[in-house]
Amino acid sequence: MYQFFKNLGLTGILFFIFWAGTSKFSGSPGGKTGSPIDGSNCTGCHSGSSVINKEKWITTNIPGSGYVPGATYEIEIRAFHSGSNRIGFEITAETSTRKTGIWSLIDSVNTQFTNDSVAVTHTSKGTSASDSVNWKMNWTAPDAGTGSVTFYAAINATNSDLSSSGDQVYLTSTTVIEAGTNSFAKINKSDSNIRIWPNPAKTYLNISIKNSGQIKLLEIVNSQGKVLKIINNYNKQLIELDKIPSGILFLRIHIDDKIYTKTFMKI
């Protein structure tokens, strides 16, 4: 009988070790991105080398001029760790004070929601890796006036020894601005020095600038952030709109090393 309980105890210990090492294969419990609001990362459950910060592991198709409120963008994480065949992650989006935007899944086999859907993490199938792995998800931008948003992610590369030790945790982040709200997109705190007309416009658009800057590039962008027209070497000609669909549009004006945005309606 003693030997039975001894063996039972040993089995329980082995089961616990197995559970501790594999339970997170099914996804992060949430709040482990290392962001200022989460305040925690994967080292709460996994130990190993010190945390390593990485740049450019998060990429987006949000243009450099910023996200358009209400538009949906693709967010991708690409992680690398030599010798690991199990890698997991959690990603979230924050302003300086709160979580923001709406996540949606592109690949429900390999990714899932966590932390009450304010973050995305891997599934058990989504951890399979051969030194590297990537995950994709969609993020819908928040309301106008939200301002800059930072994406934070924690990545855990395991050594697959069925324990929570000997793993490597990486942290990565990237910040995007809101279109039309970045400081360099304004002239003297407003864009009143730039005038476009007529507005609404049907077949053409005029533009005038009070200062002496040189327009290098013009772009017409829709509310989803898609560039509909590009004009290089602008020389005060009319901006033709014949092939531009109707709706609320944005004219991005590149002057010297600055970018300005004006909103107009095509009818």
N, C-alpha and C positions, 0 to 999 in steps of 0.2 A: 504493500500500500504506500509506504514511504517513497519507494522508487517511482511509483505511478505519479504522485504529486510532484516529485522532483522533476520527472520528465515533463509533466504538465507545465510546471513553472518555467522550465527551459524553453518549451514550445511557445509560451506566452511572451517571453523575452524576445525570442526570434521573430515572432509575429509583430511585436511592437516596432522592432528595428526595421522590418520590411515595410510596415505601414508608414513609419516616419519617413522612410526614404522614397516612397512611391506615391503617397497621398496627394502631393501637389502636381503629379503628372496630369491630373484631371483639371487643373487650372488654379490660378491664384485665388486665395480667399477674398481678395480685394483690399485696397488701401495700402498696397506694397510697391508703389511706383517710385518712391523716393522723392516725390514732389513736396513742396512746402506745406500743402494742406494735408497730404497723407502722412507725412512725417515718419515714414517707415519704408523699408525695402525688403528684398528677399532674405537678407541676412537675419531677419527675425526667426526664420526657420532653417536656413541653410548656412553652413559655415565653411570656410576655406581660406583662400587668399583674400587680401584686402580688396575693397570695392574699387573697380576701375571705371573711370569716366571716359566715355567715347563720344566723338563728334560724328555727325552725318550718318548715324545709324537710323535716324528717322527722316524719311523723305516724304514730300507732299507734292501735289500738282497745283498748290495755291501759288498764284503768280507773285512776283516780287513786289508788285504794287499793293498787295494785300487781298484778304478774303472779302467776298461780297456777302453781306448778311443774308441768310436764308439759302445760300448756294451750298451744294454738296460736293465735297472733295475727297479724293482717295489718299489715304495715309498708309505708308508702308514702313515696316521695320525689317531691316536686314542685319542679322547677327552672325558673328563668326567666333568660333573657339576651336582650336585644333585639338583633335582627339575626343571630342564630345559627340555622342549620338543621341543625346536628349537635351533639348534647350527649350525653356519656357519664357513667358513674358507677361507683363501687364502694362497697359498704356492708358493715360488719361489726359484731359485737356483742362487748363485752369487759367483764370485771370489772377490778379494778385490777391483776390478775396474769395473766389468761388470756383466750383466746377462749371464748365460751360460747353455749349454745343450739344448736338445729339449724335450718338454713335449708331451706326447700322452695320450689319455684317455683310461681307462679300462672300466669305467662305465659312459656312456654318459647320463644316466638317472639322476644320482646324482651329476655329476661333469661336468664342462665346462671350456673353456679357458677364460682368462681375461688379461688385460694389454698387448694387442697385442700378445697374446699367449706365453708370457714369464712367465706366472703364471697360476695356476689352482685354481678355486673356486667352491663353491657349486651351485647347481640349487635349485629351489624352493622345489622340491621333496627331495633334498639331505640334507635338514635341519632337517628332522624329527628325533627326538631323544627321548630316555627314560633314562635320566641321562647320557647317553654315546652314542657316534656315531663314526664310522670310515669311512674313504674314502681311496681309492687306485687309483694310477695313475702310468704311466710309464715315465721314464726319460732316454733319451739316452745321454751318456757321451760325452763331447766335445773332440776336437782334442788333440793329444799328446802334452805335454808341458804346458797344462792349469794349472796344479797344483791342490792344495786343493780347494774344493768347499764346500760351506756351504748352507744348506737348511734352509730357514726361513719361519715360518708360524705364522699367527695370527688367533686365534679362538675366536669367539664371542658367548657366551652362553646367550641367551635372557631370560627374564622373561615372555615373551609372553603376555605383557599387551598392545600390539599394539602401544607402544611408543618407543622412542629411549633412554629412561632413565631406570636405574635400571638393566642394563645388566653387564655381567662380561667378560672382555677381557683377554685372555691368550696369551702369546708369547712363542714360542719354537723354537729351532734350533738344528741342528746337522751338524758336519763337516766330510767330507770324503776326503781321499787323492787319488792321482793318482798312480796307480800301478807302482812300479819301480822308483818313484821319491822321496819317503819319505827318510829323512836323515838317518834313521836307516837301510835302505836297501842298503847301500853302504859301501865299505871298503876303507878307506883313500881317500875319494872323488871319488872312482871308484870301480868297481868290478873286477879289473884285477887280484886279488889274487885268483879268482875262475875261473876255466877253464872247459868247457864242450866240448866233441868231440865224434864222428864226427858231423859236422854240415854243411850241412843237414845230418840227421840221418834216417836210415830205420828200423832197427830191435833192436838197442840198443843204449844207451848213456853212456858215461863215465864222471866222474866228479873228479876233483882234487882241493885241497885247499892248498895254500902255508903256511897259518898260522896254529896254533895248535887247532883251534876251533873244537868242536864236533858237527857233524850233528845230529840233533834230529829228523828231519822230512823232507821229500821231497814231493812236490806236483807238478803234471803236470796240467796246467790250459789252457783252450782254450781262444780265443779272446772275448768270451761272459762272461768270468769270471767263467765258470763251471769247477770244479775240476774233472779231468778225471782219475787220479791215485794218490794214497797216499802210500808212503813207510815209514814205521816206522822202527826204529832201523837199520838204514842204516849202512852197514859194508863194504864199498868199493866194493860192488858187481856191476855188470852191471845193468843198468836200462833198463828193457825190454820194448819195444815199440810195440810189435806185435799186441796188441788189441787197440792201440791208432790211431785215424783217422788222415789222412794227413792234413797238414796245418801249419800255424805259431802258435807256442805254447810257453808257458812260464814255466820254471822250477823254482819253489819257493823253496828256500833252507833255512831251519830254523837252524841256528847255535847259540847255547847257547840261549841268549835272543834277538837275532836279526834275521831279515828276509832279504834275498837277492833274486834278480830275474835275471834270464838269459833267453834270447830269443833264440829259435832254430826252425828249420824247420824239420817237419817229412814228408818223401817222401814215 
